[in-house]
Amino acid sequence: MTAHDHLLDPTPKPPPSAWNVANALTILRICMVPVYGWLLLSQGGDNATLRWWAAGVFVLAIATDRIDGDLARSRGLITDFGKVADPIADKALMGMAFVGLSLLGELWWWVTVLVLVREWGVTLMRFFVIRHGVMPAGRGGKLKTFLQSVTLTLFTLPLWTFPLATAWTAAAWATMALAVAVTVVTGIDYVVKAHRLRQTSERALRKRARAAKRG
């Protein structure tokens, strides 16, 4: 069969197997969550060496998130497992960081609760409205993820050992404030988009049309 014949072949390609490198990286990221948590919380978080290791694991886990997404899209490896597991892995990693830092007394609990409610609330909302359509991640969501990644890396590092430790700590808190603000604003934006999607989707329009006919 020639290349031209392949283009004309109407036979649909089989879906990609869940056993692929992109999903393997997602599973690896999930496995890194307890490792990061142990390194962060060991010895009450006072061991600078362990904090450096924790920061390294955290950054590596974030890198796998970018890599597995690029691989899945470029190689056609997007699977139902990946669609579910990838956001769970992301939320588990960020959740471990926020909760761990609060357990150490280095971050206010209200910040952690606020962020986790937003993160898991938006995730559940996505699954709830998926029958009406897909809510793609916008620029605000990507900015939120970037800011959270930067600020959690800073908070994980043993900043008290740095030269100009006070300045580094102030920078970490400023980044955290910005990350929380963007997290809240994008959360509200997602709620508005979800409501609009439910009102304007084809499913909703057909439902209203049937109700109008019965009326």
N, C-alpha and C positions, 0 to 999 in steps of 0.2 A: 504494500500500500504506500502510495506516495504521500508527501507532505500535504499536497492539495487534497488528496482523498481524506486525510485526517481532518482537515478543516470542514469538509462536507459531511463527515460522519455524524449522524444525528444521535448516536448512542451516548447517553449521558455518562459522565465519568463517575466512578464509584466514590462515595464519600471517603475522606481520609481516615485512616485508622487512628483511634485514640492513643495508640502506642507510637508516639512520635516524639521528636526531640523537643519541640515546643512545650508539649505537655510534661515531658520529663523535667524541664527547667522549672515549670510551675510547681511540680511535686517537690523538687529540690528546695524551692523557696519556702514551701510550707514546712519542710523538715528543718529549715534554718531558723524558724521562729523560736522554738524552744531553746535552741543553742544560743541565740542572741539573748533571750530572756535570762538564761542561766549566767552568761557572762556579765550581763548588766547588773544582776541582783546579787551575785556572789560577794561575800564579805561586806555586805551592806552597801555595795557600790563604791567603796572607798579605795579599792585597789586600782591604781592608775593603769597598770599593765592590762588587767582584764577589761577595763573600760576601752582601751585602744583596740583590743581584740573584738569587743562588742561592736564598736563603731565600724571596724573592718567587715564584720559579718553583715551588718546592716547595709552598708554601701554595696557589698557584693549581691545581697538579696535584691536590692533596688535595681542593680544592673541586670539581673536575670529577668526582671519584669520587662525591661525595655527590649532585651534580646529575644525573649520568647514571643513577644508581640510582633516584632519585626519578622521573625522566622515564620510565624503562623500566617501572616499576610502575604509575604513574598513567595512562599512555597506552597500555598494553598493547604495549610495544615490546620485550618480553623475547624474545631470540632465542638459538639455539644458539651463534652466534658470540659474543654478549655474555656468555653463561655461561662460555665458555672464556677470552675475551680480557680480561674485567674483572679476574679474580683475577690473571692474568699481569701486567697493567699495574700492579696494586697491588704485587705482589711485586717487580717490576722497579724501581719507584720506591723502595721501602723498601730493597731490596738495594743500589741505587746509593748511597743515602745512607750505609748502614752501611759498605759497602766503601770508599767515598770517604773517609769520616772515618778509617777504619783506615789507609788509604794515607797520609793526612796525619799519622799518628801521634797523632791526637787521641782515638782510641778503641781500647781493647784489641781485638786480633784475636779472642781467645777469645769476647768478647761477640758480635762479628759472626758468627762461625762458629756459635755456639749459636743465635742468632736465625734465621739463614738455614736451618739444618738443620730447626728447628722449623717455619718458614713453609712451605718447600717440601715437607717431610715431610707436613704436614697437608693441603696441596693435593693431593699425589699420593694420599694415603690417601682423600680425598674421592672422587676419580675411581675408586679401586679398589673402594670399597664402594657406589658409586652403584647397582649392580645390586640391592643389598639395600634401598636407600632413600636418601633425602636427609638429609644432616646440616646442618640450618640453623645459621646463626651465632647464638650465644647472647649473653647480656649480657657474659660474660667476654671473648668475642672482640671485641665492640665496644669494651669498655674498653681492651683491649690495643691496638687500632688507634688509639684516641684518644691513649693515653699515648705510643705510638711516634711519632705525628705531632707531638705537643707537644715531646717530648724531641729529636727530630731537627731540628725547627725551631730550637730553642735552640742545639743544637750547630752548626748551619749558620751562625747569626748570628755576626758578629765580636764576641763577648762581651768580648774584651780591650780594646775601645774604649769599653765602657759605663762610666758612673759606677758605683761599687761593683762593679767587674768580678769581684772575688773572690766576692761574694755571688751574683751571677748564675751564675758557674761552678759554685758549690756547689749551687745550685738545679737546674742542668742535670744534674749527676751524680746528685742525689737522684731526679730524675724518671726518669733512665735506669735506675737501680737498680730502681725500682718497675716500670718498663715491662718490664725483663728478667724480673723475678719473675713478673709476670702472664703474660708470654709463655710461660714454662716451665709454670706451673700450668695454663693453658688448653690447652697442648699435650698435657699428660698427660690432661686431661679429655676431649679429643677422641679420644685413643687408647682410653680406657675406653668412650666412647660408640660408637666404631666397632666395637669388639669385641662390645658388647652388641647393636648393630644386626645384626651378622652372625649372632649366635646366636638372635635373636628375630624376624627378618624372615620374611615369608611364604615367601620362596624357601628359607630355611634350614629352616623347619618342614616344607615339602613334601619337601625332600630327606631329612630324617630320617624322615618318614612312609614314603617309598618304601623306605628302607633297612630300616625295621622290618618292612615287608611281605615283603621278600625274605628277611629273617632268620627 
